[in-house]
Amino acid sequence: MVNVIYISGGRNLLDKIKPLWQELNKHHLNLSSHFKDYYQALMFEDRKRAILQQADGGELRVDIALNAQDEPVGYCVSTLNPSKAGEIASIFVAVNCRHLGIGDTLMRKTLAWMDSKGAISKIVEVGAGNEQAFGFYQRYGFFPRKTVLKQVTKA
């Protein structure tokens, strides 16, 4: 088992997840059949701004798993809006650190935080092509409710 410590905080920790978020974006780029241009153009600063906007008026939590060298190997970013709707905005574990319980710990921490804040609903969005993640989320009570289709536009 790898030695991992967890830290939690708010927007001040967002920049620390940038390298892992870039890996996640590349993962989505590789899986996407129709929106490769979107993932190619998406920059961390854009995603960070969107997450901060999503949390505007509510709360934001960042949980990070750090290895023995103090390097991030996993993270979970969650928001809770003023209506008490919680969202797992982004979660990722480095490929070489999967199956070590890091994702489970991150999920448990974020769900406990949402519960402690009185969340009345919780969601997570899964990008098309990443349906293999459904099994992971189902362990925590998340199931597909609807599918949203987006028109592909040509530049």
N, C-alpha and C positions, 0 to 999 in steps of 0.2 A: 504494500500500500504506500502510495506517495504521501509525503508530509504536506498537508495543505492547511492554510489558515484562511479564515474568512473575515472580511471587513465589510462594514455597511456604512452608508452615508447617503448624501444627497447629490445635487448637481455638481458639487465640488469633485466628485469621483468620476464624472463622465469621461473626461479626457484620458483617464487611466485605461479605459477599455478600448480605446481606438484601434490598436493592433488586432485585437480579437474581433472587433466589429468588422474590420476590413476582411478578415478571414470568412466571417459569416456572409458578408456581401458577395465575396467570390464564390462561396458555396451556392448561394441563390443564383448567381450569374450562370454557373455551370448547370444548374438544374432547370433553369427557365427555358421554356420552348418559345415563348412569344414576347418576353419583356427583357431580353438581353440588353437592349439599348438603355432601358431604365436603370438596370444595375450597373452598367458601365459608367453611366453619367452620375450616379448617386455617390456623393462624397460624405464623409463622416460629419462634417460641419452641417450639411443639410439635414442629415438624420438627427443630429444632436438638437438642432433648432426645432425640428418637428416634435421631438420628445418633450422638450421644454415647453413648447406651445400646448401640447397635449396635457401637461401637468399644470398649466396656468390656472391659478385659482384653487388648485388642489394640492396634492403632495406627490413627491417623486422619491423613489428609493433605488439605490444602486447597491447590489451585493456583488462582491468580487472574491473569487478564490485565488489565493496566491500560493505559489510553490515555495520551496526552501530558499530560492534565490530572490524572493520577493517579486516575482514576475507573475502577472495575471495569467491564469490558465482557464478561467471560466468567469462568467458574469451573468447577472440578471438585472434588468432595468424594469421597474414597475411604476405605474402611476395610479393615483386614486383621484378621480375628479370630484368637484363639489357635490355631485349627486350620489357620491359613494359607489360609483362604478369603477372597479379595479381592472387594470389591463397589464398583462405581461407584455411590455413593449418590445423587449429584445432579450433573448437568452442564448448563450453559446458556451460550449466547452471545447477547448482545443482537442483536435483529433487524437493526439497522443495521450490525452488524459481522460478519454471516455471510458466508461464501464468501471469507474473507480468510485462512483457514488457522488461525484461533484454536482452533476445536474440535479440529482435527487435532493441534495442538501440545499442548493440554490432555490429549487421550487418550494421546498418546505419552509424556508426562511421567508420567501416573498409571500406565500399564502398565509403564513402566520401573521406577518405584518399587515396584510389586507384585512384579515379577520380582526386583529386588534384595533384597527381603525374603523371597523363597522361596515366593511364593504357589503353591499347588498347584491352585487353581481360581479363576476370575474370573467374576463375573456382573454384569449390569446389568438392572434391571427397567424396562420401558417401559409407561406407562399406556395403557389401552384408549383408542382414538381417536388415538393418536400413532404409529400403525404406520409413518408416513412416515419415522420415525427409524430403522427397521430397516436401511435402506441404509447409513446412516452407520456404525452399529455393525458391520455385516457386513464393512466394510473392515478391521476390527481382529479379525476371527475370531469375532464374537458372532452366534449364530443362535438363533432361537426353539427351545426344547426342549419346553416344555409351556405350556399356558394354564390359569391359575387363575381359576375363576369365584367371585365373591363375591355372596351374596344381598343384594339391595337391601332395606333395612329402612325402613319408614316411621316417622317420629317421632310 
